[in-house]
């Protein structure tokens, strides 16, 4: 099926909140032979990005945006049962995101796809305090902490987490990965705040996590307190 035409159809369905049409489109895509993984990557993810971009540019009403994000999340939930799962790769990822519906939608798509690709995923959603995330990381010791950020307002918490983890030496083997939103729009931002890895899409995220399991930021433990003060001053 033509992915661009599917995206156009899906977009119209979403902004109109047409739930019966959404269910019909899922059935049509599945009956055409598309796998759940393909639907996620080629239809859901780019459509979610388009909805977010139009919303940020004030090209969607608040009502259309809320209907679109809510309905697409319902579709993602329904399609998740058809994903094809690879064998587990032995790597655990704890993921969190910003507090909005759009943040959680994009993060959920990426989390579902990473889980289907073999990662053991735990996902908190948005609105969780930094101290609770830090405590969870210290207790469960995942290999990767993954944080999605769509708005500049999410950055202070991410900076705090990165600097705190390095300053207190929590989980020295932990990789910190970021993606989405503001990181896609501001080149070099992820590296500046000390993230080990960053990506602009679920596919790229899977690639960098798979290809760079040992990569760490150049910011070392001794530099963390100084870096933290400098970033706070810059903010």
Backbone as CSV, one residue per row, in Angstrom:
resi,resn,N_x,N_y,N_z,CA_x,CA_y,CA_z,C_x,C_y,C_z
1,UNK,0.837,-1.196,0.000,0.000,0.000,0.000,0.877,1.253,0.000
2,UNK,0.355,2.331,-0.561,1.078,3.591,-0.628,1.077,4.254,0.759
3,UNK,2.257,4.367,1.343,2.343,4.872,2.708,1.935,6.336,2.808
4,UNK,2.261,7.126,1.809,1.900,8.543,1.853,0.385,8.725,1.797
5,UNK,-0.276,7.939,0.968,-1.744,8.023,0.898,-2.374,7.554,2.203
6,UNK,-1.786,6.526,2.807,-2.288,6.059,4.100,-2.150,7.144,5.163
7,UNK,-1.028,7.842,5.152,-0.828,8.925,6.109,-1.863,10.034,5.910
8,UNK,-2.135,10.371,4.660,-3.127,11.418,4.382,-4.506,11.003,4.879
9,UNK,-4.868,9.756,4.611,-6.161,9.260,5.072,-6.225,9.242,6.599
10,UNK,-5.146,8.749,7.207,-5.115,8.670,8.663,-5.218,10.059,9.284
11,UNK,-4.516,11.017,8.716,-4.554,12.372,9.264,-5.982,12.925,9.276
12,UNK,-6.701,12.751,8.187,-8.083,13.237,8.121,-8.959,12.519,9.147
13,UNK,-8.746,11.230,9.295,-9.505,10.458,10.293,-9.229,10.992,11.699
14,UNK,-7.959,11.263,11.983,-7.566,11.670,13.323,-8.112,13.040,13.703
15,UNK,-7.962,14.014,12.822,-8.372,15.374,13.202,-9.885,15.505,13.263
16,UNK,-10.595,14.541,12.669,-12.055,14.531,12.767,-12.556,13.602,13.869
17,UNK,-11.633,12.907,14.518,-12.021,12.003,15.596,-12.927,10.880,15.144
18,UNK,-12.707,10.374,13.928,-13.596,9.382,13.322,-13.173,7.973,13.753
19,UNK,-13.734,7.506,14.838,-13.327,6.226,15.410,-13.693,5.026,14.530
20,UNK,-14.911,4.962,13.959,-15.208,3.829,13.062,-14.250,3.764,11.870
21,UNK,-13.924,4.937,11.293,-12.991,4.954,10.158,-11.602,4.505,10.594
22,UNK,-11.219,4.833,11.825,-9.917,4.396,12.338,-9.857,2.876,12.423
23,UNK,-10.931,2.265,12.944,-10.948,0.804,13.036,-10.919,0.172,11.644
24,UNK,-11.636,0.781,10.707,-11.659,0.249,9.341,-10.289,0.341,8.689
25,UNK,-9.581,1.434,8.938,-8.257,1.593,8.346,-7.282,0.568,8.905
26,UNK,-7.357,0.295,10.192,-6.492,-0.742,10.775,-6.752,-2.080,10.081
27,UNK,-8.010,-2.432,9.929,-8.355,-3.707,9.277,-7.863,-3.732,7.842
28,UNK,-8.018,-2.616,7.140,-7.580,-2.547,5.742,-6.071,-2.737,5.626
29,UNK,-5.318,-2.084,6.500,-3.859,-2.218,6.440,-3.438,-3.643,6.764
30,UNK,-4.044,-4.243,7.777,-3.700,-5.604,8.134,-4.073,-6.584,7.023
31,UNK,-5.243,-6.390,6.407,-5.690,-7.296,5.346,-4.837,-7.163,4.089
32,UNK,-4.166,-6.032,3.945,-3.294,-5.839,2.773,-1.959,-6.557,2.939
33,UNK,-1.692,-7.082,4.121,-0.439,-7.790,4.369,0.581,-6.998,5.159
34,UNK,0.260,-5.773,5.552,1.191,-4.977,6.346,1.297,-5.561,7.756
35,UNK,2.509,-5.679,8.246,2.706,-6.139,9.615,2.472,-4.969,10.581
36,UNK,2.247,-5.308,11.844,2.105,-4.253,12.833,3.347,-3.380,12.900
37,UNK,4.530,-4.002,12.776,5.782,-3.250,12.817,5.843,-2.242,11.677
38,UNK,5.421,-2.666,10.472,5.434,-1.769,9.318,4.441,-0.628,9.491
39,UNK,3.271,-0.928,10.024,2.264,0.111,10.262,2.800,1.161,11.226
40,UNK,3.431,0.699,12.291,4.025,1.625,13.263,5.032,2.556,12.590
41,UNK,5.974,1.964,11.847,7.100,2.725,11.328,6.727,3.631,10.165
42,UNK,5.894,3.138,9.254,5.660,3.879,8.016,4.374,4.697,8.016
43,UNK,3.497,4.463,8.977,2.225,5.192,9.004,2.044,5.947,10.324
44,UNK,2.097,5.233,11.434,1.804,5.873,12.723,2.860,6.905,13.114
45,UNK,4.136,6.511,13.083,5.180,7.431,13.529,5.215,8.715,12.705
46,UNK,5.302,8.653,11.364,5.345,9.917,10.613,4.078,10.749,10.748
47,UNK,2.929,10.094,10.927,1.696,10.857,11.125,1.713,11.556,12.478
48,UNK,2.193,10.879,13.505,2.307,11.505,14.827,3.239,12.711,14.766
49,UNK,4.341,12.591,14.034,5.263,13.716,13.880,4.593,14.880,13.157
50,UNK,3.805,14.571,12.135,3.119,15.619,11.385,2.106,16.351,12.261
51,UNK,1.344,15.596,13.035,0.360,16.209,13.935,1.057,17.122,14.940
52,UNK,2.161,16.659,15.492,2.899,17.465,16.470,3.448,18.735,15.828
53,UNK,3.995,18.614,14.626,4.557,19.779,13.938,3.479,20.815,13.617
54,UNK,2.339,20.363,13.121,1.256,21.293,12.808,0.726,21.972,14.065
55,UNK,0.685,21.235,15.158,0.227,21.815,16.420,1.192,22.891,16.902
56,UNK,2.475,22.615,16.839,3.469,23.598,17.283,3.448,24.847,16.410
57,UNK,3.092,24.690,15.144,3.042,25.830,14.224,1.677,26.510,14.205
58,UNK,0.824,26.156,15.179,-0.522,26.747,15.280,-1.362,26.530,14.022
59,UNK,-1.179,25.360,13.401,-1.943,25.018,12.205,-3.036,23.993,12.495
60,UNK,-3.173,23.643,13.767,-4.252,22.767,14.204,-4.919,23.417,15.414
61,UNK,-6.219,23.304,15.491,-6.896,23.772,16.694,-6.560,22.840,17.850
62,UNK,-6.737,23.345,19.060,-6.497,22.504,20.232,-7.401,21.285,20.212
63,UNK,-8.647,21.470,19.752,-9.592,20.353,19.692,-9.114,19.281,18.723
64,UNK,-8.705,19.695,17.520,-8.237,18.722,16.527,-6.996,17.994,17.017
65,UNK,-6.109,18.728,17.674,-4.881,18.114,18.184,-5.192,17.066,19.243
66,UNK,-6.074,17.417,20.177,-6.414,16.466,21.233,-7.137,15.247,20.676
67,UNK,-8.061,15.438,19.741,-8.745,14.291,19.145,-7.758,13.411,18.393
68,UNK,-6.828,14.045,17.664,-5.865,13.288,16.860,-4.943,12.458,17.729
69,UNK,-4.365,13.077,18.760,-3.423,12.333,19.594,-4.121,11.229,20.381
70,UNK,-5.325,11.512,20.868,-6.051,10.495,21.629,-6.434,9.319,20.742
71,UNK,-6.955,9.585,19.547,-7.398,8.505,18.669,-6.215,7.713,18.133
72,UNK,-5.110,8.386,17.818,-3.949,7.651,17.326,-3.383,6.754,18.422
73,UNK,-3.464,7.196,19.660,-2.979,6.332,20.739,-3.854,5.092,20.880
74,UNK,-5.166,5.234,20.663,-6.059,4.078,20.667,-5.654,3.106,19.556
75,UNK,-5.338,3.645,18.374,-4.943,2.802,17.249,-3.626,2.088,17.536
76,UNK,-2.696,2.814,18.152,-1.418,2.203,18.519,-1.645,1.045,19.490
77,UNK,-2.503,1.254,20.489,-2.807,0.185,21.444,-3.375,-1.042,20.746
78,UNK,-4.297,-0.807,19.812,-4.925,-1.926,19.111,-3.930,-2.659,18.219
79,UNK,-3.050,-1.917,17.564,-2.087,-2.528,16.645,-0.950,-3.209,17.384
80,UNK,-0.708,-2.807,18.636,0.416,-3.385,19.388,0.275,-4.893,19.563
81,UNK,-0.957,-5.389,19.538,-1.175,-6.834,19.715,-0.742,-7.633,18.489
82,UNK,-0.476,-6.943,17.372,-0.078,-7.640,16.148,1.416,-7.502,15.855
83,UNK,2.160,-6.840,16.747,3.592,-6.689,16.511,4.284,-8.049,16.522
84,UNK,5.312,-8.171,15.704,6.115,-9.384,15.654,7.365,-9.175,16.502
85,UNK,7.618,-10.102,17.450,8.674,-9.914,18.434,9.907,-10.734,18.115
86,UNK,11.060,-10.064,18.188,12.347,-10.737,18.029,12.765,-11.340,19.368
87,UNK,13.710,-12.277,19.368,14.219,-12.816,20.638,14.821,-11.706,21.497
88,UNK,14.751,-11.865,22.814,15.289,-10.865,23.726,16.808,-10.752,23.582
89,UNK,17.314,-9.513,23.646,18.743,-9.276,23.446,19.500,-9.080,24.754
90,UNK,18.814,-9.194,25.907,19.481,-9.091,27.192,19.683,-7.677,27.694
91,UNK,19.136,-6.675,27.006,19.316,-5.283,27.431,17.991,-4.718,27.931
92,UNK,18.040,-4.087,29.107,16.852,-3.500,29.719,16.889,-1.986,29.564
93,UNK,15.739,-1.416,29.245,15.618,0.030,29.039,14.486,0.562,29.909
94,UNK,14.780,1.599,30.686,13.731,2.316,31.403,13.483,3.620,30.661
95,UNK,12.233,3.865,30.250,11.898,5.028,29.426,10.930,5.948,30.152
96,UNK,11.109,7.245,29.943,10.173,8.242,30.448,9.999,9.302,29.369
97,UNK,9.071,10.230,29.600,8.819,11.248,28.577,8.225,12.487,29.221
98,UNK,7.975,13.499,28.387,7.321,14.711,28.837,5.868,14.466,29.201
99,UNK,5.185,15.474,29.744,3.872,15.261,30.340,2.668,15.329,29.401
100,UNK,2.848,15.712,28.147,1.689,15.926,27.281,1.246,14.645,26.582
101,UNK,0.033,14.701,26.012,-0.484,13.572,25.226,0.457,13.257,24.065
102,UNK,0.942,14.293,23.395,1.845,14.082,22.270,3.144,13.423,22.689
103,UNK,3.683,13.843,23.840,4.908,13.223,24.357,4.708,11.725,24.563
104,UNK,3.618,11.388,25.228,3.369,9.982,25.558,3.087,9.154,24.311
105,UNK,2.418,9.752,23.323,2.144,9.033,22.084,3.435,8.668,21.365
106,UNK,4.301,9.662,21.151,5.555,9.386,20.465,6.424,8.400,21.219
107,UNK,6.485,8.572,22.544,7.291,7.664,23.351,6.737,6.248,23.304
108,UNK,5.426,6.105,23.353,4.828,4.774,23.329,5.131,4.048,22.022
109,UNK,5.064,4.768,20.905,5.389,4.142,19.620,6.826,3.616,19.650
110,UNK,7.762,4.444,20.114,9.163,4.033,20.155,9.379,2.880,21.131
111,UNK,8.749,2.944,22.297,8.895,1.890,23.303,8.366,0.557,22.770
112,UNK,7.199,0.586,22.147,6.624,-0.647,21.590,7.554,-1.265,20.546
113,UNK,8.116,-0.413,19.685,8.978,-0.923,18.625,10.290,-1.471,19.186
114,UNK,10.862,-0.806,20.184,12.085,-1.329,20.797,11.831,-2.668,21.474
115,UNK,10.677,-2.782,22.139,10.337,-4.062,22.770,10.191,-5.155,21.718
116,UNK,9.576,-4.829,20.592,9.414,-5.807,19.518,10.763,-6.201,18.925
117,UNK,11.747,-5.313,19.037,13.076,-5.596,18.495,13.973,-6.328,19.488
118,UNK,13.475,-6.650,20.684,14.253,-7.480,21.588,14.654,-6.855,22.902
119,UNK,14.404,-5.554,23.099,14.752,-4.911,24.363,13.680,-5.194,25.416
120,UNK,14.093,-5.282,26.658,13.146,-5.406,27.766,12.807,-4.005,28.246
121,UNK,11.581,-3.573,27.975,11.197,-2.187,28.189,10.343,-2.004,29.438
122,UNK,10.618,-0.910,30.159,9.752,-0.414,31.217,9.496,1.049,30.915
123,UNK,8.228,1.464,30.958,7.860,2.807,30.511,6.993,3.483,31.567
124,UNK,7.453,4.626,32.068,6.717,5.324,33.121,5.661,6.270,32.580
125,UNK,5.758,6.647,31.281,4.907,7.724,30.798,5.448,9.059,31.266
126,UNK,4.606,10.103,31.225,5.061,11.438,31.600,4.587,11.852,32.971
127,UNK,5.085,13.012,33.397,4.635,13.575,34.656,5.228,12.944,35.901
128,UNK,6.347,12.221,35.770,6.985,11.577,36.918,8.151,12.446,37.386
129,UNK,8.242,12.680,38.671,9.289,13.531,39.223,10.671,12.931,38.967
130,UNK,11.656,13.819,38.772,13.022,13.380,38.482,13.577,12.500,39.592
131,UNK,13.292,12.835,40.843,13.821,12.039,41.949,13.283,10.614,41.934
132,UNK,12.026,10.443,41.495,11.459,9.099,41.414,12.097,8.305,40.284
133,UNK,12.362,8.983,39.174,13.045,8.306,38.059,14.440,7.883,38.493
134,UNK,15.135,8.778,39.176,16.483,8.471,39.657,16.465,7.274,40.602
135,UNK,15.499,7.245,41.512,15.396,6.129,42.445,15.106,4.826,41.715
136,UNK,14.264,4.865,40.693,13.943,3.671,39.922,15.179,3.137,39.201
137,UNK,15.952,4.041,38.624,17.168,3.636,37.918,18.155,2.993,38.884
138,UNK,18.318,3.583,40.069,19.245,3.025,41.051,18.789,1.653,41.544
139,UNK,17.485,1.477,41.659,16.965,0.210,42.184,17.004,-0.905,41.148
140,UNK,16.588,-0.610,39.911,16.449,-1.665,38.906,17.674,-1.830,38.023
141,UNK,18.531,-0.813,37.957,19.786,-0.857,37.202,19.604,-1.331,35.752
142,UNK,18.830,-0.602,34.955,18.725,-0.938,33.530,20.027,-0.604,32.811
143,UNK,20.195,-1.140,31.630,21.367,-0.779,30.834,21.216,0.615,30.202
144,UNK,19.965,1.022,29.969,19.714,2.293,29.274,18.601,3.063,29.977
145,UNK,18.812,4.367,30.171,17.750,5.295,30.559,17.411,6.104,29.316
146,UNK,16.159,6.000,28.858,15.722,6.651,27.625,14.707,7.730,27.974
147,UNK,14.984,8.966,27.539,14.102,10.082,27.851,13.680,10.803,26.585
148,UNK,12.342,10.945,26.414,11.788,11.668,25.281,11.398,13.072,25.726
149,UNK,11.667,14.042,24.877,11.408,15.435,25.233,10.885,16.163,24.008
150,UNK,9.708,16.753,24.099,9.175,17.490,22.963,9.271,18.986,23.134
151,UNK,9.361,19.472,24.375,9.324,20.905,24.627,10.559,21.350,25.397
152,UNK,11.012,22.588,25.177,12.148,23.105,25.944,11.917,23.047,27.454
153,UNK,10.666,23.142,27.879,10.369,23.096,29.305,10.704,21.772,29.964
154,UNK,10.893,20.707,29.167,11.263,19.404,29.721,12.759,19.291,30.012
155,UNK,13.549,20.205,29.446,15.002,20.078,29.514,15.583,20.175,30.929
156,UNK,15.093,21.077,31.781,15.700,21.156,33.113,15.686,19.830,33.867
157,UNK,14.573,19.072,33.777,14.522,17.796,34.476,15.499,16.799,33.879
158,UNK,15.617,16.795,32.558,16.556,15.870,31.913,17.989,16.230,32.279
159,UNK,18.297,17.511,32.269,19.638,17.937,32.677,19.921,17.545,34.128
160,UNK,18.960,17.756,34.975,19.120,17.404,36.389,19.393,15.907,36.540
161,UNK,18.646,15.091,35.828,18.825,13.648,35.930,20.204,13.217,35.447
162,UNK,20.612,13.732,34.295,21.914,13.348,33.747,23.028,13.741,34.699
163,UNK,23.003,14.974,35.183,24.064,15.433,36.071,24.035,14.705,37.412
164,UNK,22.841,14.442,37.938,22.742,13.752,39.229,23.276,12.334,39.133
165,UNK,22.907,11.629,38.072,23.364,10.249,37.889,24.879,10.185,37.839
166,UNK,25.487,11.149,37.151,26.937,11.127,37.017,27.629,11.664,38.265
167,UNK,27.019,12.638,38.913,27.650,13.234,40.081,27.713,12.266,41.256
168,UNK,26.649,11.479,41.445,26.638,10.560,42.589,27.156,9.170,42.219
169,UNK,27.511,8.993,40.933,28.047,7.711,40.494,27.027,6.605,40.448
170,UNK,25.751,6.967,40.292,24.691,5.958,40.221,24.781,5.215,38.905
171,UNK,24.819,3.903,38.981,24.805,3.060,37.772,25.894,3.497,36.791
172,UNK,27.157,3.272,37.106,28.247,3.742,36.246,28.217,3.180,34.839
173,UNK,27.563,2.045,34.634,27.501,1.452,33.294,26.252,1.856,32.523
174,UNK,25.448,2.742,33.101,24.196,3.163,32.464,24.463,4.029,31.235
175,UNK,23.768,3.723,30.148,23.730,4.609,28.988,22.514,5.512,29.081
176,UNK,22.683,6.782,28.723,21.570,7.727,28.724,21.293,8.142,27.292
177,UNK,20.074,7.844,26.842,19.678,8.161,25.469,18.495,9.124,25.494
178,UNK,18.461,10.029,24.528,17.361,10.988,24.428,16.867,11.023,22.988
179,UNK,15.645,11.520,22.833,15.112,11.635,21.479,13.798,12.375,21.461
180,UNK,13.392,12.744,20.258,12.101,13.379,20.073,12.144,14.879,20.222
181,UNK,11.114,15.518,19.692,10.830,16.913,19.918,11.995,17.857,19.799
182,UNK,12.327,18.512,20.913,13.322,19.579,20.899,14.700,19.063,20.488
183,UNK,15.013,17.805,20.764,16.300,17.266,20.359,16.386,17.114,18.842
184,UNK,15.256,16.881,18.198,15.235,16.796,16.741,15.375,18.167,16.094
185,UNK,14.956,19.194,16.825,14.938,20.539,16.254,16.188,21.360,16.565
186,UNK,16.941,20.938,17.575,18.119,21.713,17.989,19.369,20.842,17.874
187,UNK,20.095,21.012,16.795,21.282,20.197,16.557,22.330,20.434,17.652
188,UNK,22.875,19.354,18.174,23.920,19.439,19.175,23.427,19.552,20.602
189,UNK,22.103,19.704,20.791,21.571,19.885,22.145,21.787,18.652,23.004
190,UNK,21.506,17.473,22.452,21.646,16.232,23.226,23.081,16.051,23.707
191,UNK,24.022,16.315,22.849,25.428,16.196,23.225,25.806,17.241,24.266
192,UNK,25.262,18.451,24.127,25.595,19.534,25.054,25.153,19.229,26.475
193,UNK,24.002,18.562,26.629,23.526,18.277,27.989,24.101,16.976,28.546
194,UNK,24.928,16.300,27.766,25.639,15.138,28.292,25.025,13.790,28.009
195,UNK,24.050,13.711,27.089,23.483,12.409,26.736,24.528,11.569,25.995
196,UNK,24.469,10.254,26.193,25.400,9.358,25.505,24.987,9.131,24.057
197,UNK,23.667,8.993,23.842,23.140,8.680,22.518,21.884,9.495,22.268
198,UNK,21.569,9.749,21.016,20.341,10.459,20.669,19.890,10.031,19.286
199,UNK,18.605,10.165,19.030,18.044,9.702,17.764,16.820,10.531,17.407
200,UNK,16.474,10.532,16.119,15.328,11.308,15.646,14.116,10.454,15.320
201,UNK,14.275,9.128,15.339,13.171,8.234,15.004,13.358,6.900,15.719
202,UNK,12.289,6.103,15.834,12.442,4.786,16.469,13.465,3.897,15.772
203,UNK,13.502,3.933,14.435,14.468,3.109,13.715,15.894,3.534,14.031
204,UNK,16.128,4.849,14.028,17.460,5.343,14.357,17.822,5.026,15.803
205,UNK,16.839,5.104,16.680,17.073,4.778,18.087,17.495,3.323,18.235
206,UNK,16.782,2.422,17.566,17.151,1.008,17.607,18.572,0.814,17.076
207,UNK,18.890,1.478,15.973,20.213,1.326,15.362,21.325,1.774,16.306
208,UNK,21.157,2.948,16.934,22.253,3.450,17.763,22.398,2.637,19.047
209,UNK,21.282,2.159,19.606,21.371,1.336,20.805,22.014,-0.010,20.508
210,UNK,21.761,-0.519,19.309,22.310,-1.822,18.919,23.781,-1.719,18.533
211,UNK,24.122,-0.646,17.834,25.474,-0.512,17.296,26.461,0.111,18.278
212,UNK,25.953,0.777,19.323,26.846,1.498,20.242,26.577,1.146,21.707
213,UNK,26.591,-0.138,22.062,26.224,-0.524,23.437,27.213,-0.036,24.487
214,UNK,28.417,0.324,24.103,29.432,0.744,25.072,29.722,2.232,25.021
215,UNK,29.086,2.971,24.130,29.420,4.390,23.985,28.959,5.197,25.185
216,UNK,29.835,6.083,25.671,29.500,6.968,26.772,29.914,8.393,26.408
217,UNK,29.213,9.366,27.006,29.540,10.768,26.793,30.934,11.059,27.318
218,UNK,31.549,12.095,26.777,32.876,12.486,27.234,32.839,13.151,28.601
219,UNK,31.632,13.552,29.063,31.524,14.156,30.392,31.759,13.063,31.428
220,UNK,32.841,13.140,32.176,33.134,12.087,33.161,32.658,12.494,34.549
221,UNK,32.792,11.575,35.468,32.259,11.788,36.817,32.906,12.988,37.498
222,UNK,34.187,13.170,37.308,34.877,14.277,37.959,34.409,15.629,37.434
223,UNK,34.010,15.672,36.156,33.581,16.910,35.546,32.130,17.233,35.827
224,UNK,31.354,16.256,36.312,29.913,16.430,36.418,29.491,17.618,37.276
225,UNK,30.055,17.826,38.491,29.606,18.964,39.281,29.841,20.295,38.578
226,UNK,31.028,20.450,37.937,31.318,21.677,37.224,30.372,21.860,36.045
227,UNK,30.111,20.774,35.312,29.214,20.855,34.166,27.809,21.213,34.605
228,UNK,27.421,20.649,35.747,26.075,20.922,36.248,25.898,22.404,36.560
229,UNK,26.893,23.017,37.221,26.809,24.427,37.556,26.793,25.284,36.289
230,UNK,27.611,24.912,35.308,27.663,25.676,34.075,26.346,25.626,33.325
231,UNK,25.705,24.437,33.300,24.441,24.303,32.589,23.331,25.067,33.281
232,UNK,23.332,25.024,34.616,22.316,25.769,35.349,22.456,27.272,35.091
233,UNK,23.718,27.758,35.043,23.950,29.161,34.776,23.484,29.536,33.383
234,UNK,23.764,28.633,32.406,23.352,28.888,31.025,21.853,28.878,30.867
235,UNK,21.146,28.018,31.664,19.706,27.936,31.580,19.039,29.196,32.135
